[in-house]
Amino acid sequence: MKNSCIISFLLLITISSFAQKDYSGIYGSSNKEKNKYLTVMKIDSTHYKFWAIASAKNYANNLDGIIEQKGDSIQYNYTEGNKVCPIHFKFSSTYAVVYPEANAECNFGFGKNIFATYPFIKKQKIKSKKITNEYIDYKTYRVTTKKINIYTDTIANNIRSSYFMKGIKVISPAINQYATNLLYIEFLAYTGDFIYGWIKKEDVKLIQ
């Protein structure tokens, strides 16, 4: 029993230490031929928001999304039409690697050009006034209803504890919008809380 308690205690410490690891920051490299940057922001204990940009003389590609950390695995499923491209992220204190799953059909849309090893550049805290600088393709909406709910899914089954008040500006990244009456949005509050989910289109107005 004593040994079991010790093992459980050590396991708890290991899990807690891993969960507290924060890979937020800027990764990438630049020269005359090409530029590749990966910006990562931790948004809760297991999720990160990422922005990847790759450009050269003959191409310019970008991708952003939310990735979830499960154990030592971080995966993002990029979809285009009926194709799914599982993208994997691997982080260390000195670099980040972005690569496609073996045998996956990932040579479409944004292409393969964001797949690379990105050297760590620096830690950076993204502020609410500057978050739009991280997006390439997005639209801005203003909330027109007094108070609106934020849903976690496209069928409005689950409501987040957060909500938006009238006048708030939200970002809608250029992703596939599958819901006809809902809009996917992202928002960084002044407190540092990153809020994402689905809201009703009838409650907002396009301003940019």
Backbone as a chain_set.jsonl record, in Angstrom:
{"seq": "MKNSCIISFLLLITISSFAQKDYSGIYGSSNKEKNKYLTVMKIDSTHYKFWAIASAKNYANNLDGIIEQKGDSIQYNYTEGNKVCPIHFKFSSTYAVVYPEANAECNFGFGKNIFATYPFIKKQKIKSKKITNEYIDYKTYRVTTKKINIYTDTIANNIRSSYFMKGIKVISPAINQYATNLLYIEFLAYTGDFIYGWIKKEDVKLIQ", "coords": {"N": [[0.823, -1.201, 0.0], [1.94, 1.22, 0.792], [3.935, 1.582, -1.162], [2.296, 1.832, -3.401], [1.017, 4.235, -2.891], [3.167, 5.994, -3.03], [3.917, 5.711, -5.724], [1.583, 6.641, -6.972], [1.63, 9.274, -6.088], [3.984, 10.246, -7.286], [3.26, 9.96, -9.951], [1.182, 11.786, -10.112], [2.581, 14.172, -9.712], [4.174, 14.168, -12.017], [2.229, 14.331, -14.07], [1.052, 16.786, -13.427], [3.226, 18.513, -13.746], [3.686, 18.258, -16.47], [1.295, 19.23, -17.502], [1.461, 21.883, -16.844], [3.347, 22.941, -18.48], [4.259, 25.416, -20.759], [4.195, 26.29, -24.042], [3.974, 28.636, -25.379], [4.744, 31.315, -27.624], [6.992, 32.705, -30.137], [8.073, 31.109, -33.038], [10.396, 30.312, -35.626], [12.012, 31.237, -38.794], [13.97, 33.284, -41.022], [15.044, 34.379, -44.22], [16.532, 35.6, -47.289], [15.327, 34.034, -49.172], [13.063, 32.696, -48.128], [10.389, 32.823, -45.668], [9.319, 31.718, -42.529], [7.022, 31.408, -39.988], [5.749, 30.651, -36.772], [3.318, 31.224, -34.49], [2.349, 30.763, -31.184], [-0.111, 30.428, -28.701], [-1.034, 29.775, -25.438], [-4.191, 28.798, -24.302], [-5.729, 27.497, -22.421], [-5.515, 24.827, -19.98], [-4.997, 22.642, -21.662], [-5.185, 23.452, -24.311], [-4.107, 25.237, -27.247], [-3.824, 28.19, -29.221], [-2.862, 28.624, -32.571], [-0.887, 30.218, -35.131], [0.298, 29.884, -38.328], [2.597, 30.832, -40.751], [3.92, 30.834, -43.961], [6.105, 31.833, -46.474], [7.472, 32.547, -49.708], [9.265, 33.222, -52.77], [7.601, 32.143, -54.754], [5.272, 31.329, -53.487], [2.763, 31.706, -50.916], [1.527, 30.896, -47.91], [-0.808, 30.195, -45.301], [-2.064, 29.227, -42.085], [-4.324, 28.856, -39.421], [-5.484, 27.855, -36.177], [-6.968, 25.869, -33.525], [-5.367, 23.819, -31.254], [-5.231, 20.738, -29.435], [-3.751, 19.395, -26.566], [-2.95, 16.158, -25.838], [-1.698, 14.042, -23.673], [1.508, 13.374, -24.807], [0.944, 14.126, -27.32], [0.015, 16.336, -29.905], [-2.386, 17.387, -32.021], [-3.853, 18.574, -35.065], [-6.673, 18.658, -37.046], [-6.95, 19.4, -40.241], [-9.376, 20.354, -42.541], [-10.7, 20.148, -45.815], [-13.185, 20.364, -47.998], [-14.025, 17.067, -48.633], [-11.758, 16.015, -47.615], [-9.376, 15.177, -45.116], [-6.68, 16.331, -43.292], [-4.497, 15.264, -41.031], [-2.528, 17.076, -38.875], [0.484, 17.29, -37.12], [2.008, 18.532, -34.136], [5.029, 19.174, -32.527], [6.758, 20.099, -29.68], [9.582, 21.675, -28.117], [11.947, 23.114, -25.817], [13.52, 24.569, -27.504], [12.656, 24.465, -30.151], [9.966, 24.015, -32.592], [8.11, 21.578, -34.283], [6.273, 21.027, -37.197], [4.324, 18.763, -38.849], [2.896, 16.504, -41.327], [0.609, 13.758, -40.924], [1.708, 10.43, -41.499], [1.3, 9.19, -44.775], [-0.96, 10.704, -45.196], [-3.325, 12.763, -47.013], [-2.163, 15.606, -47.689], [-1.414, 17.523, -49.472], [-2.8, 19.905, -50.475], [-4.934, 22.808, -50.722], [-3.543, 24.824, -48.415], [-1.146, 23.698, -48.974], [2.104, 22.039, -48.592], [3.86, 23.688, -47.41], [3.967, 24.86, -44.843], [4.911, 22.906, -43.275], [7.522, 22.182, -41.283], [10.608, 22.608, -39.382], [10.669, 24.801, -36.781], [12.723, 27.081, -35.335], [12.934, 28.184, -31.931], [12.146, 31.509, -31.145], [11.302, 33.681, -29.372], [9.592, 34.396, -26.267], [6.289, 35.626, -26.202], [3.693, 37.712, -25.266], [0.486, 37.952, -26.368], [-1.54, 40.707, -26.907], [-4.851, 42.033, -26.395], [-5.457, 44.205, -28.073], [-3.784, 43.814, -30.186], [-4.203, 41.389, -31.389], [-5.389, 40.966, -33.885], [-3.319, 41.292, -35.647], [-2.169, 38.848, -35.967], [-3.679, 37.299, -37.646], [-4.3, 36.354, -41.044], [-6.397, 35.969, -42.909], [-9.523, 37.051, -42.176], [-12.682, 38.125, -40.718], [-14.39, 40.863, -39.183], [-16.802, 41.29, -36.681], [-19.533, 43.022, -35.092], [-21.244, 42.818, -32.033], [-24.715, 43.027, -31.867], [-26.895, 42.525, -30.337], [-28.267, 42.699, -27.006], [-27.24, 40.816, -25.11], [-25.487, 37.878, -25.696], [-25.256, 34.32, -26.175], [-22.518, 31.931, -26.199], [-21.678, 29.18, -28.05], [-20.484, 25.778, -27.905], [-20.537, 24.087, -30.028], [-21.723, 23.304, -33.381], [-24.427, 22.968, -33.425], [-25.602, 24.252, -31.416], [-25.939, 23.098, -28.868], [-24.506, 23.048, -26.459], [-23.708, 25.511, -24.08], [-21.28, 27.968, -23.45], [-19.768, 29.219, -20.404], [-19.037, 31.837, -20.62], [-20.118, 34.962, -22.13], [-21.225, 37.407, -24.563], [-21.54, 40.956, -24.652], [-23.521, 43.651, -25.974], [-22.019, 45.552, -28.573], [-19.439, 44.544, -28.444], [-16.545, 43.609, -30.315], [-15.791, 40.934, -32.455], [-13.745, 38.328, -33.873], [-13.841, 36.483, -36.876], [-12.263, 33.856, -38.102], [-10.952, 32.811, -41.312], [-12.246, 30.091, -41.956], [-13.743, 26.868, -42.725], [-17.152, 27.272, -42.623], [-19.626, 25.517, -41.325], [-22.168, 25.638, -40.239], [-25.385, 26.98, -40.859], [-26.83, 28.972, -39.557], [-25.174, 29.812, -37.583], [-22.091, 31.305, -36.469], [-18.602, 30.952, -36.454], [-16.391, 32.219, -34.033], [-13.659, 34.142, -32.564], [-12.073, 35.58, -29.689], [-10.103, 37.747, -27.78], [-9.889, 38.704, -24.552], [-9.328, 41.626, -22.447], [-8.417, 40.705, -20.072], [-6.908, 38.572, -20.723], [-8.117, 36.195, -21.277], [-8.927, 33.808, -23.682], [-11.496, 33.427, -25.86], [-13.582, 31.262, -27.627], [-15.821, 29.903, -30.069], [-19.225, 29.329, -31.13], [-21.633, 31.599, -32.382], [-24.89, 33.095, -32.814], [-25.748, 34.179, -36.039], [-27.603, 36.151, -36.4], [-27.242, 37.86, -34.316], [-25.112, 39.519, -34.696], [-23.217, 41.989, -36.62], [-21.591, 42.474, -39.682], [-18.613, 44.28, -39.9], [-16.149, 44.59, -41.019]], "CA": [[0.0, 0.0, 0.0], [2.836, 2.371, 0.872], [4.55, 1.755, -2.482], [1.258, 2.294, -4.318], [0.795, 5.653, -2.6], [4.329, 6.717, -3.544], [3.823, 5.702, -7.189], [0.485, 7.535, -7.333], [2.071, 10.632, -5.82], [4.944, 10.605, -8.324], [2.51, 10.081, -11.199], [0.448, 13.044, -10.036], [3.561, 15.247, -9.914], [4.571, 14.13, -13.428], [1.117, 14.827, -14.869], [0.889, 18.205, -13.128], [4.349, 19.235, -14.35], [3.494, 18.269, -17.916], [0.155, 20.072, -17.829], [1.808, 23.269, -16.612], [4.298, 23.373, -19.489], [3.677, 26.404, -21.668], [5.021, 26.441, -25.236], [3.617, 29.894, -26.039], [5.86, 32.113, -28.11], [7.18, 32.815, -31.582], [9.058, 30.204, -33.604], [10.538, 30.532, -37.059], [13.283, 31.65, -39.4], [13.781, 34.152, -42.179], [16.192, 34.756, -45.042], [16.117, 36.235, -48.545], [14.581, 33.096, -50.01], [11.766, 32.3, -47.564], [10.069, 33.191, -44.293], [8.392, 30.794, -41.884], [6.795, 31.793, -38.6], [4.7, 29.96, -36.038], [2.989, 31.884, -33.235], [1.568, 29.848, -30.354], [-0.617, 31.038, -27.477], [-1.769, 28.844, -24.599], [-5.472, 29.387, -23.942], [-6.156, 26.85, -21.183], [-4.56, 23.805, -19.544], [-4.697, 21.651, -22.706], [-5.4, 23.975, -25.654], [-3.31, 26.342, -27.768], [-4.164, 28.803, -30.503], [-1.64, 28.77, -33.36], [-0.901, 30.884, -36.438], [1.476, 29.487, -39.098], [2.742, 31.584, -41.995], [5.092, 30.464, -44.761], [6.102, 32.556, -47.746], [8.702, 32.583, -50.507], [9.078, 33.934, -54.032], [6.531, 31.584, -55.57], [4.105, 30.902, -52.724], [2.471, 32.307, -49.613], [0.504, 30.058, -47.298], [-1.014, 30.403, -43.875], [-3.058, 28.383, -41.433], [-4.452, 29.066, -37.981], [-6.487, 26.987, -35.586], [-6.817, 25.531, -32.109], [-4.869, 22.459, -31.087], [-5.424, 20.195, -28.096], [-2.654, 18.54, -26.109], [-3.371, 14.929, -25.173], [-0.451, 13.364, -23.366], [2.601, 14.022, -25.531], [0.491, 14.283, -28.696], [-0.741, 17.531, -30.249], [-2.817, 17.171, -33.399], [-4.871, 19.458, -35.635], [-7.249, 18.063, -38.25], [-7.323, 20.393, -41.244], [-10.326, 19.785, -43.495], [-11.052, 20.905, -47.012], [-14.09, 19.484, -48.726], [-14.15, 15.769, -47.969], [-10.423, 15.556, -47.242], [-8.894, 15.516, -43.784], [-5.23, 16.25, -43.172], [-4.048, 15.339, -39.642], [-1.258, 17.782, -38.732], [1.039, 17.076, -35.785], [2.897, 19.544, -33.575], [5.944, 18.696, -31.488], [7.438, 21.256, -29.108], [10.622, 21.554, -27.111], [12.338, 24.445, -25.356], [14.319, 25.245, -28.532], [12.088, 24.391, -31.492], [8.656, 23.412, -32.813], [8.051, 20.862, -35.561], [4.927, 20.844, -37.737], [4.464, 17.759, -39.9], [1.649, 15.791, -41.605], [0.575, 12.342, -40.569], [2.218, 9.58, -42.574], [0.354, 8.733, -45.801], [-2.158, 11.555, -45.253], [-3.434, 13.618, -48.195], [-1.995, 16.972, -47.185], [-0.9, 18.406, -50.521], [-3.914, 20.648, -51.04], [-5.238, 24.01, -49.956], [-2.372, 25.608, -48.037], [0.053, 23.001, -49.425], [2.994, 21.441, -47.598], [4.93, 24.622, -47.089], [4.097, 25.2, -43.423], [5.541, 21.786, -42.587], [8.931, 22.536, -41.105], [11.108, 22.78, -38.02], [10.723, 26.233, -36.477], [13.528, 27.378, -34.144], [12.297, 29.099, -30.98], [12.666, 32.875, -31.225], [11.116, 34.398, -28.113], [8.284, 34.399, -25.628], [5.559, 36.852, -26.495], [2.317, 37.753, -24.804], [-0.362, 38.635, -27.336], [-2.498, 41.578, -26.239], [-6.156, 42.093, -27.061], [-5.454, 45.234, -29.108], [-2.881, 43.429, -31.267], [-4.435, 40.004, -31.836], [-5.716, 40.922, -35.315], [-2.071, 41.244, -36.415], [-1.766, 37.454, -36.146], [-4.515, 36.671, -38.663], [-4.164, 36.765, -42.436], [-7.753, 36.016, -43.462], [-10.544, 37.075, -41.129], [-13.689, 39.18, -40.761], [-14.721, 41.398, -37.874], [-18.236, 41.517, -36.463], [-19.911, 43.705, -33.856], [-22.451, 42.263, -31.417], [-25.805, 44.004, -31.926], [-27.905, 42.141, -29.353], [-27.892, 43.107, -25.653], [-26.423, 39.769, -24.492], [-25.596, 36.669, -26.522], [-24.571, 33.115, -25.724], [-21.454, 31.361, -27.02], [-21.888, 27.737, -28.057], [-19.279, 24.977, -28.141], [-20.726, 23.224, -31.196], [-22.455, 23.913, -34.495], [-25.879, 22.753, -33.3], [-26.033, 25.068, -30.269], [-26.37, 22.236, -27.773], [-23.803, 23.376, -25.22], [-23.432, 26.934, -23.936], [-20.133, 28.294, -22.604], [-20.083, 30.082, -19.266], [-18.825, 33.213, -21.073], [-21.109, 35.527, -23.032], [-20.85, 38.706, -25.111], [-22.484, 42.05, -24.516], [-23.687, 44.479, -27.166], [-20.909, 46.448, -28.878], [-18.169, 43.821, -28.501], [-16.07, 43.204, -31.634], [-15.255, 39.578, -32.474], [-13.07, 37.921, -35.107], [-14.232, 35.212, -37.472], [-11.192, 33.426, -39.008], [-11.381, 32.254, -42.598], [-12.294, 28.629, -41.911], [-14.994, 26.35, -43.264], [-18.29, 27.512, -41.739], [-20.585, 24.485, -41.698], [-23.501, 25.953, -39.735], [-26.04, 28.008, -41.664], [-27.321, 30.063, -38.717], [-24.171, 30.111, -36.571], [-20.825, 31.851, -36.964], [-17.478, 30.665, -35.571], [-15.69, 33.455, -33.684], [-12.605, 34.119, -31.552], [-12.013, 36.865, -28.998], [-9.143, 37.824, -26.682], [-10.309, 39.742, -23.614], [-8.242, 42.377, -21.824], [-7.934, 39.893, -18.945], [-6.063, 37.518, -21.257], [-8.928, 35.019, -21.581], [-9.207, 33.597, -25.102], [-12.832, 32.847, -25.958], [-13.892, 30.818, -28.976], [-17.032, 29.102, -30.156], [-20.194, 29.668, -32.164], [-22.686, 32.52, -31.995], [-25.927, 33.221, -33.833], [-25.473, 35.222, -37.024], [-28.592, 37.222, -36.254], [-26.86, 38.709, -33.175], [-23.92, 40.317, -35.034], [-23.212, 42.709, -37.892], [-20.266, 42.534, -40.297], [-18.093, 45.651, -39.98], [-14.882, 44.595, -41.782]], "C": [[0.858, 1.251, 0.0], [3.467, 2.664, -0.479], [3.55, 2.292, -3.5], [0.999, 3.784, -4.141], [1.932, 6.502, -3.164], [4.267, 6.831, -5.056], [2.734, 6.67, -7.655], [0.884, 8.99, -7.16], [3.037, 11.113, -6.894], [4.255, 10.799, -9.668], [1.754, 11.394, -11.246], [1.37, 14.224, -10.276], [3.954, 15.336, -11.386], [3.493, 14.727, -14.32], [0.952, 16.324, -14.669], [1.987, 19.022, -13.78], [4.171, 19.349, -15.843], [2.385, 19.24, -18.303], [0.491, 21.551, -17.703], [2.804, 23.798, -17.644], [3.624, 24.301, -20.476], [4.632, 26.639, -22.834], [4.684, 27.721, -26.004], [4.863, 30.65, -26.484], [5.895, 32.163, -29.621], [8.325, 31.898, -32.007], [9.217, 30.558, -35.079], [11.914, 30.955, -37.505], [12.997, 32.48, -40.639], [15.101, 34.378, -42.896], [15.666, 35.346, -46.346], [15.216, 35.335, -49.379], [13.188, 32.78, -49.46], [11.635, 32.755, -46.115], [9.063, 32.187, -43.74], [8.263, 31.179, -40.415], [5.622, 31.016, -38.023], [4.513, 30.677, -34.71], [2.044, 30.984, -32.453], [1.15, 30.557, -29.069], [-1.423, 30.008, -26.683], [-3.059, 29.499, -24.141], [-6.16, 28.701, -22.762], [-5.187, 25.713, -20.893], [-4.167, 22.819, -20.634], [-4.806, 22.189, -24.125], [-4.484, 25.157, -25.973], [-3.976, 26.896, -29.022], [-2.863, 28.967, -31.269], [-1.923, 29.526, -34.652], [0.384, 30.49, -37.144], [1.482, 30.23, -40.424], [4.027, 31.156, -42.693], [5.019, 31.193, -46.098], [7.474, 32.488, -48.399], [8.362, 33.279, -51.824], [7.843, 33.447, -54.78], [5.308, 31.106, -54.784], [3.965, 31.71, -51.438], [1.304, 31.537, -49.021], [0.381, 30.362, -45.812], [-2.106, 29.476, -43.358], [-3.12, 28.777, -39.972], [-5.565, 28.187, -37.45], [-6.224, 26.774, -34.116], [-6.42, 24.074, -31.999], [-5.03, 22.028, -29.625], [-4.286, 19.24, -27.759], [-3.231, 17.362, -25.348], [-2.141, 14.083, -24.919], [0.687, 14.089, -24.045], [2.239, 14.25, -26.993], [-0.297, 15.571, -28.854], [-1.094, 17.437, -31.725], [-3.89, 18.175, -33.798], [-5.37, 18.822, -36.926], [-7.726, 19.164, -39.196], [-8.244, 19.723, -42.258], [-10.555, 20.73, -44.654], [-11.894, 20.001, -47.886], [-14.271, 18.191, -47.959], [-12.795, 15.195, -47.572], [-10.059, 16.034, -45.842], [-7.389, 15.315, -43.736], [-4.852, 16.371, -41.701], [-2.646, 15.958, -39.583], [-0.776, 17.64, -37.293], [2.007, 18.187, -35.411], [3.742, 18.9, -32.478], [6.764, 19.883, -30.993], [8.561, 20.837, -28.172], [10.975, 22.974, -26.681], [13.084, 25.236, -26.429], [13.702, 25.219, -29.933], [10.641, 23.873, -31.448], [8.683, 22.752, -34.188], [6.584, 20.689, -35.955], [5.044, 19.868, -38.909], [3.136, 17.022, -40.108], [1.742, 14.345, -41.143], [1.029, 11.517, -41.768], [1.081, 9.099, -43.475], [-0.934, 9.562, -45.87], [-2.136, 12.418, -46.511], [-3.37, 15.076, -47.757], [-1.479, 17.94, -48.242], [-2.056, 19.106, -51.234], [-4.145, 21.888, -50.182], [-3.987, 24.823, -49.684], [-1.071, 24.926, -48.438], [0.886, 22.447, -48.287], [3.941, 22.451, -46.98], [5.032, 25.062, -45.64], [4.737, 24.067, -42.634], [7.04, 22.028, -42.497], [9.315, 22.437, -39.64], [11.323, 24.27, -37.791], [11.566, 26.457, -35.225], [12.781, 28.357, -33.231], [12.953, 30.467, -31.064], [12.535, 33.592, -29.896], [9.726, 34.146, -27.553], [7.584, 35.699, -25.99], [4.127, 36.727, -26.004], [1.5, 38.569, -25.793], [-1.413, 39.446, -26.584], [-3.766, 41.716, -27.075], [-6.189, 43.111, -28.196], [-4.651, 44.814, -30.341], [-3.189, 42.059, -31.867], [-4.75, 39.928, -33.323], [-4.461, 40.875, -36.185], [-1.644, 39.814, -36.727], [-2.536, 36.76, -37.272], [-4.195, 37.222, -40.053], [-5.546, 36.966, -43.049], [-8.769, 35.978, -42.326], [-11.55, 38.187, -41.415], [-13.988, 39.611, -39.335], [-16.212, 41.695, -37.797], [-18.44, 42.27, -35.146], [-21.221, 43.106, -33.334], [-23.526, 43.346, -31.362], [-26.93, 43.697, -30.938], [-27.383, 42.419, -27.942], [-26.952, 42.107, -24.982], [-26.606, 38.492, -25.286], [-24.786, 35.525, -25.93], [-23.478, 32.714, -26.702], [-21.578, 29.851, -26.911], [-20.587, 26.998, -28.393], [-19.387, 24.105, -29.385], [-21.616, 23.922, -32.221], [-23.964, 23.684, -34.438], [-26.428, 23.419, -32.042], [-26.583, 24.23, -29.121], [-25.786, 22.675, -26.433], [-23.407, 24.852, -25.202], [-22.222, 27.132, -23.024], [-20.574, 29.202, -21.46], [-19.891, 31.56, -19.627], [-19.975, 33.667, -21.967], [-20.605, 36.886, -23.511], [-21.963, 39.719, -24.896], [-22.505, 42.864, -25.811], [-22.497, 45.428, -27.337], [-19.559, 45.769, -28.975], [-17.824, 43.468, -29.951], [-15.424, 41.823, -31.544], [-14.662, 39.272, -33.84], [-13.632, 36.587, -35.577], [-13.147, 34.807, -38.472], [-11.758, 32.804, -40.278], [-11.267, 30.74, -42.561], [-13.614, 28.182, -42.527], [-16.111, 26.54, -42.24], [-19.411, 26.545, -42.144], [-22.015, 24.796, -41.252], [-24.11, 27.096, -40.54], [-26.465, 29.207, -40.819], [-26.341, 30.465, -37.623], [-22.872, 30.558, -37.221], [-19.72, 31.521, -35.967], [-16.697, 31.954, -35.316], [-14.577, 33.185, -32.664], [-12.461, 35.518, -30.97], [-11.0, 36.766, -27.869], [-9.524, 39.002, -25.792], [-9.095, 40.459, -23.032], [-7.644, 41.609, -20.646], [-6.991, 38.788, -19.399], [-6.824, 36.25, -21.592], [-9.231, 34.951, -23.078], [-10.516, 32.831, -25.197], [-13.096, 32.463, -27.406], [-15.133, 29.938, -28.959], [-17.94, 29.619, -31.248], [-21.254, 30.601, -31.598], [-23.701, 32.603, -33.121], [-25.626, 34.404, -34.75], [-26.408, 36.41, -36.866], [-28.228, 38.222, -35.16], [-25.645, 39.593, -33.476], [-24.083, 40.993, -36.39], [-21.781, 42.796, -38.41], [-19.814, 43.984, -40.401], [-16.784, 45.733, -40.758], [-14.641, 43.245, -42.426]], "O": [[0.558, 2.223, -0.694], [3.539, 3.816, -0.907], [3.901, 3.104, -4.356], [0.788, 4.508, -5.114], [1.704, 7.584, -3.704], [4.525, 7.896, -5.619], [2.93, 7.424, -8.608], [0.527, 9.842, -7.974], [2.934, 12.246, -7.364], [4.618, 11.691, -10.435], [1.687, 12.043, -12.29], [0.997, 15.175, -10.963], [4.059, 16.428, -11.943], [3.783, 15.524, -15.212], [0.736, 17.057, -15.634], [1.726, 20.102, -14.311], [4.459, 20.39, -16.434], [2.497, 19.975, -19.284], [-0.117, 22.385, -18.373], [3.074, 24.999, -17.671], [2.538, 24.004, -20.974], [5.745, 27.129, -22.641], [5.073, 27.865, -27.163], [5.895, 30.628, -25.814], [4.964, 31.728, -30.299], [9.402, 31.911, -31.413], [8.279, 31.049, -35.708], [12.855, 31.024, -36.714], [11.921, 32.39, -41.23], [16.144, 34.547, -42.264], [14.462, 35.565, -46.481], [14.432, 35.818, -50.196], [12.24, 32.615, -50.227], [12.623, 33.031, -45.434], [8.079, 31.85, -44.399], [9.255, 31.266, -39.691], [4.631, 30.758, -38.707], [5.435, 30.737, -33.896], [1.052, 30.497, -32.996], [1.969, 31.212, -28.425], [-2.384, 29.437, -27.199], [-3.041, 30.626, -23.647], [-7.077, 29.268, -22.168], [-4.126, 25.647, -21.514], [-3.101, 22.21, -20.544], [-4.542, 21.447, -25.071], [-4.136, 25.956, -25.103], [-4.608, 26.163, -29.783], [-1.862, 29.399, -30.699], [-3.029, 29.487, -35.192], [1.468, 30.737, -36.616], [0.477, 30.25, -41.135], [5.095, 31.123, -42.08], [3.988, 31.168, -46.771], [8.498, 32.384, -47.724], [7.285, 33.859, -51.964], [7.12, 34.247, -55.374], [4.394, 30.53, -55.373], [4.922, 32.309, -50.948], [0.208, 31.535, -49.583], [1.353, 30.741, -45.157], [-2.957, 29.008, -44.114], [-2.085, 29.008, -39.347], [-6.481, 27.817, -38.185], [-5.358, 27.422, -33.528], [-7.062, 23.199, -32.581], [-4.972, 22.849, -28.709], [-3.91, 18.39, -28.565], [-3.916, 17.535, -24.34], [-1.6, 13.474, -25.841], [0.827, 15.301, -23.882], [3.11, 14.534, -27.816], [-1.172, 15.874, -28.042], [-0.21, 17.409, -32.581], [-4.724, 18.574, -32.985], [-4.573, 18.485, -37.802], [-8.769, 19.779, -38.977], [-7.931, 18.651, -42.775], [-10.598, 21.95, -44.491], [-11.412, 19.014, -48.441], [-14.625, 18.203, -46.78], [-12.696, 14.017, -47.23], [-10.394, 17.148, -45.441], [-6.884, 14.253, -44.099], [-4.88, 17.476, -41.16], [-1.7, 15.429, -40.166], [-1.545, 17.848, -36.354], [2.73, 18.714, -36.256], [3.232, 18.18, -31.619], [7.388, 20.589, -31.786], [8.5, 19.792, -27.525], [10.355, 23.932, -27.142], [13.265, 26.445, -26.286], [14.202, 25.905, -30.824], [10.166, 23.372, -30.429], [9.222, 23.313, -35.142], [5.761, 20.258, -35.148], [5.785, 20.126, -39.857], [2.335, 16.922, -39.178], [2.832, 13.793, -40.995], [0.759, 11.873, -42.915], [0.036, 8.659, -42.996], [-1.892, 9.161, -46.531], [-1.068, 12.766, -47.016], [-4.397, 15.7, -47.488], [-1.139, 19.077, -47.916], [-2.265, 18.926, -52.434], [-3.625, 22.002, -49.072], [-3.428, 25.439, -50.591], [0.003, 25.503, -48.264], [0.428, 22.391, -47.146], [4.742, 22.1, -46.114], [6.068, 25.586, -45.23], [5.069, 24.236, -41.461], [7.737, 22.073, -43.511], [8.471, 22.213, -38.771], [12.072, 24.919, -38.522], [11.151, 26.051, -34.139], [12.081, 29.249, -33.709], [14.179, 30.573, -31.056], [13.528, 34.061, -29.342], [8.81, 33.74, -28.268], [8.219, 36.75, -26.075], [3.44, 35.749, -26.298], [1.79, 39.742, -26.029], [-2.1, 38.912, -25.713], [-3.752, 41.539, -28.293], [-6.884, 42.897, -29.189], [-4.815, 45.391, -31.416], [-2.484, 41.619, -32.776], [-4.418, 38.934, -33.969], [-4.531, 40.46, -37.342], [-0.852, 39.586, -37.641], [-2.084, 35.74, -37.793], [-3.865, 38.397, -40.212], [-5.827, 38.01, -43.636], [-8.862, 34.988, -41.6], [-11.307, 39.07, -42.238], [-13.856, 38.826, -38.396], [-16.802, 42.269, -38.713], [-17.635, 42.169, -34.22], [-22.176, 42.913, -34.087], [-23.281, 44.448, -30.871], [-27.817, 44.525, -30.731], [-26.174, 42.376, -27.714], [-25.972, 42.507, -24.353], [-27.733, 38.061, -25.529], [-23.767, 35.736, -25.273], [-23.498, 33.098, -27.872], [-21.581, 29.301, -25.81], [-19.712, 27.531, -29.075], [-18.415, 23.447, -29.758], [-22.183, 24.983, -31.96], [-24.697, 24.154, -35.308], [-27.571, 23.183, -31.65], [-27.567, 24.603, -28.482], [-26.471, 22.676, -25.41], [-22.851, 25.374, -26.167], [-22.148, 26.535, -21.95], [-21.609, 29.864, -21.535], [-20.507, 32.433, -19.017], [-20.719, 32.842, -22.496], [-19.673, 37.448, -22.936], [-23.15, 39.396, -24.949], [-21.597, 42.759, -26.635], [-22.027, 46.029, -26.371], [-18.621, 46.344, -29.527], [-18.699, 43.077, -30.724], [-14.606, 41.573, -30.66], [-15.034, 39.885, -34.841], [-13.869, 35.681, -34.779], [-13.102, 35.348, -39.577], [-12.897, 32.336, -40.307], [-10.303, 30.171, -43.074], [-14.489, 28.999, -42.813], [-16.027, 26.032, -41.122], [-20.06, 26.731, -43.173], [-22.969, 24.273, -41.828], [-23.425, 28.067, -40.863], [-26.461, 30.337, -41.306], [-26.632, 31.354, -36.824], [-22.592, 30.231, -38.374], [-19.869, 31.773, -34.771], [-16.378, 32.691, -36.249], [-14.557, 32.149, -31.998], [-12.694, 36.515, -31.654], [-11.027, 35.815, -27.088], [-9.488, 40.154, -26.224], [-7.971, 39.962, -23.114], [-6.495, 41.84, -20.269], [-6.348, 38.139, -18.574], [-6.241, 35.314, -22.139], [-9.726, 35.912, -23.666], [-10.634, 31.721, -24.679], [-12.856, 33.26, -28.313], [-15.449, 29.307, -27.95], [-17.484, 30.271, -32.187], [-21.717, 30.418, -30.472], [-23.408, 32.225, -34.255], [-25.289, 35.493, -34.285], [-26.037, 37.545, -37.167], [-28.819, 39.298, -35.074], [-25.194, 40.336, -32.604], [-24.946, 40.635, -37.19], [-20.867, 43.15, -37.666], [-20.542, 44.826, -40.927], [-16.351, 46.826, -41.122], [-13.632, 43.056, -43.105]]}, "num_chains": 1, "name": "protein.A"}
